[in-house]
Amino acid sequence: MSDNTPTALADEQTQHLQKSLGRFDIVFLIVAAVVSVEVLGQVSTFGAETFTWALVLAVFFLLPYGLIFAEIGSTFTGEGGVYVWVRRAFGRPLAALASLLTWVTQPVWVGGSMAFIAAETWNHYVTAFEEGSVTDYLFKLVFIWLTVLAAVVSLARGKWIPTVGAFLKIVFLLFFLVTTGIYAAKNGFAGISAGDFSPTLTGLLGVTPLLLFSYLGFESGNSAAGEMKNPARDVPISIARACAIAAASYLLPIFAILLVVPADDITGVGGLLEAVATVYSVYGPAAPAMLTVTGVIFAVILMTQGAAWMIISDRMQAMAAADGAFFGGFFGRFHPRLGTPVRVNFLSGLVATVFMIAAMQITGSGGSIFAVVLTISISTFLLSYLIVIPSAVRLRTRFPDVVRPFRVPTANAGFRVLGILCFTWVLLGSWVAVFPGTLESVFGLDYDFEEIWGVSQGTFELFTLGTLAVLALLGAVGYVRGKSVRSASGPRPAREDGPGSEQDPDLVKADVR
């Protein structure tokens, strides 16, 4: 079977999809998923130069990356997004790997990072409970399975969960920025100077993985492209708007945190809310109650953020399974009434639960656990883009006759330059995430591993490389077990669903009204 042809099972499952995503929905689904408020504190631990590097990457990574995927996402609009693109560019095996790395990032991140920071937030600002207690475990389990249930409901209803979360996120950040301005006017700043913004190599190596993790994922909405009303028209505009919102949502809060919290006092797991607690002092006696409400809102934001990723990435992995790239098709089924990949949804919940329990066994503080597991999530996510970005470039040259509703105004050579620039950043971030401290040694920079991570280097690499090894084995077994699906009869004759659709990758008719 050609890698450009979906399996009979994949074609059958697209019949269960419900066209329910308009431009408004796409923008806020992306914002809900991609704007990661939980990393603001972690990235700010590198001090004022964090803002400098965030600005550099916004210009030299986010902009070219957004342009590339605005073109690809509006042109190749089959359900499954990244999986479909890599399959057409390089074949099913690499597509299976890229899909697995992208998908598994989300339950690992939800169970091992987001559940931890939500629990830490609730513990400190809402209701106290002991770390590692039964209450702690129960809180994290409820958090994980709420994100799963949000992804199970039909997209027509479920899309409002991340949309509400995106609105809460934007309102929360705006209120924080306004309050920071009031606080600064009354109390001054935290002793920051212009020289503190000077970029250093140490800062570059430290913040690059975190910032890339924050800036990646804007093409993820295409995992549900088959459920968009008009992806050819809406995807480029949605990506542009989401990128602008995200850049502002990172740059401005990072700057605000640095203004009010001394660099030595910023902690990764709670840095943002520590800054919130500081600036809320301007509200006098109302501050404690406001901080409690903010803690609840922050936990809800994290839950809806996880739900957005479950909604997006589970669809991609379900389409990979339906296409014979992930076990024997069991996970490649969409619920006929809900139109959601319920089996993959529950698999994500199981993976998140297992990873949460495993992370709880790491020796170290909650902050150390958060940092280590966040880095594992970053590793799997960044590694997937070492496949996805070259695939996007190849699609420009492999399918030159497919009409592009949005086309980056450059020749193929210029498009390759954009891809190489993005690939180079991701390659740097991937190496630093998987092997922290190694490049610092090459350049003669001081790097105290245990002081930085709170765990030994052996524990870190065992957990990181062990996770990647398990994923490689899972991917290989899953692909072999999918042979029966790949060998089944092909799909029905092509129908005109849009440019680059699953049914006809060479279709040159596009509705971009």
Disulfide bonds with the S-S distance in Angstrom:
none
